[in-house]
């Protein structure tokens, strides 16, 4: 693998970047700024830019890895080992960069925005799109695919941190949109993967699909699988061809369609949620960018899937700006939240907080309400 020599010290590299991350833990603004500039020192080293340079070098090695294996049927054991090592280093670098800027630290955000970070992001989008497609077509590579998706999540968290505290139509938001549009074909491949495998669960659990399972044993032939997908009209012919390249059959030539569904549904849901948060957040920062709106239109199907699972709170930051924070609402949370006794306590709290208290009391009552609700949910 190209770049393998650079990863013989992967454990030390991970520890080094983890150390830099911990120095900034807890939004340590003073040290975040110190990593960028050391006033009073004879030699000034911009650790922020050095980290980006390392990330870019790592991304180039990963692209070499992809090209090495792109013409081969599978990634062999040696390749898996090297790829996982590179992924682990890249995950730590993304986590470290995120900690450099969270709080936010505006000067470090600006330093990253003016660096080659966007080149690295574009390169990783290419890697994710093409490696994801390759690995998904080989059942023996599913663990490697999951590791790749975890890395993708860490990159998205970094991009979300870049938007933290930024103004509407600001330069960082514009640069991010520019990067996504320049890599649009790769972004669309990622969105396609998410959309296909989120829809798959609805397909394979439907009554109409179950009719194709004549023996009711959870197995169907590839031809039956194709006919079932064509009958439901949920996928294009191109999507169906891709799905059939991802399936594997048992010794009888049958597909375990529920196992196949679960294999891909959870990874798609995992990365899909983070991608949905990024696109929604970015659209709020860049509400008038027509290029982004067109990309959002292409993502409409999978965004609608997460609509009821996407919670949001608004926090007023120290600088006086309102920050929107998104979080996932699980199905079990929704069921508990809508239980009768919690509904009643919500009504009582809202009536009291809105009509009978001042701002300080509202905050106290809100905290008490949250604590009581958590206790009630645990008991329900």
C-alpha positions, 0 to 999 in steps of 0.5 A: 500500500502506498504510504504504508511506511508513513503509518508504521508509527500509527499508535504514536501518531494517534497518541500525539494527536489525542494529546493535542485534543485533550489540551483543548478539551472543555473549550479551552480557548486560551490553549486553542489559540496558543496552538495556532500562535505562540506569542513571545516565542522565538519560533512560531509553529501553527499546529492547526495548519500542521494538523491539516497538512498531515490530514491531507497527506493521509488522505492522499495515501488513502486515495492511493490505497483505493486505486491499488484495490479498485481493480481487484475483487476484494481487499485482502487481509494485508490491505484491511490491516493497513486500511484500518490503521489509516482509518484509526489515525484519520479518525483521531485527526478529525477529532483533534481538529474538531476540538481545536475549534469547538466553543467556538474558537473563531480564529482557529475556524478562520485558520482552517477555512483558509487552509487546505482543509477543503482539499482534504474534505473533497478527497475524503468525499471521493474515498467515502463514495467509491470505497463505500460502493466497492465494500458494500458489494462484498459481504466479507468487507462489512466490518471495513465498511462500518469503520469507513462510515465511522470515519465519515461521521467524524468528518461530518462532526468537524464540518458541523463544528466549522459552522458553529457560531457563524453568521448567515451567508458567511464565508465558511458556509460558502466555502463548505457549499463550494466544496460539496458542489465541486464534489457533487457526484461523490456526494450524490453517491453517498446520498444514494447509498443512504436513501437506498438502504433506508428504503430497503427496510420499508420494502422488505417488511411490507406485506406486498414484499412478504408475498414473494417469500412463498415458503415464509422462511425469509429466503427468496431467489435473486430473480424474486428479489428483483421482481419484488423491488420492481413491483414496489416501484421504490427504486430505479433500475440502476438502484436495483442493479446496484442492490443485487450486486450487494446481495450474497446467496446461500448454498441453495442460491437464495437471499436471506433478505432480512439479514441483508436488510439489517446489514445495511440499514443500521449503517445507513441510518447512522451516517444518514442522521449525521448527513441530514443534520449537516445539510439542514444546518448548512441550509440554515446558514446559507438559505439563499444558495441555489446550488445548495437548494438543488442538492437538498432537493436531491436529498429530499427522500432521505431527509424526510425519513429523519424528520420525526427523529430530529430534535432541536434546541436553541441556545443563546451563546455568550456572544448573544447569538442563537445556536441551534443544536440538533439531536436524535430522537429514538422511537422509544423516546417518542413513545415514552414522551407521548405517554399519558402521565408525561403529557399531563406533566408537560401541560402543567409545566408549560402553563406555569412557566408561561403564565406565572413565573419570571425568567429566573424562575422559568429556568429553575422550573425548566431544569426541575421539569427535565429532571422529573421527566427523565425520572418518569421516563426511566420508570415508564 
